[in-house]
Amino acid sequence: MGVTCVSQMPVAEGKSVQQTVELLTRKLEMLGAEKQGTFCVDCETYHTAAATLGSQGRLSLAGQAGKLMYVMHNSEYPLSCFALFENGPCLIADTNFDVLMVKLKGFFQSAKASKIETRGTRYQYCDFLVKVGTVAMGPSARGISVEVEYGPCVVASDCWSLLLEFLQSFLGSHTPAAPAVFGNRHDGVYGPADTMVQYMELFNKIRKQQQVPVAGIR
């Protein structure tokens, strides 16, 4: 994989989420991008349980009450599972990690109605892979995600200007600033965990937007 930027596209005024997605994909197709299948990224939130010292001497987690962990999957990495703490490390494990979470239910409990996902179409345009997705919580569409990957490079500082120029070509005034993870990488190699951190931040942003009325979102 290359260097990736994940951002949210606002819903166009007077349009629905799906209509805005169609406008974006039409722009990509006009640029000459070709469809390359579909994608899905999902996220489920777990919170630490207030466990007490058991008969076998297990450590209490009461002091960590409220700490959140995000368990995520990405169709680009079908054999992997990502576990992230907000402002913390990212663990990359195999898909058996989901089974492990069931066994750890005394320590981590799934937050009610916490699952959020984005699904959509992948497009290839020269060296760029673009994914435009509909972000949903349950049956309801909540927003739009745009992921752009520049394949030939793995150092964010070396290719951000190219990514920015391409993003501007179809996002216009909604082009995002450089992701925070780029600054954290310095001149290090960009990896899949950096993409998942961006999706975690995007999903949390959309969750918060649902807590208050947002103009233009239906």
Disulfide bonds with the S-S distance in Angstrom:
none
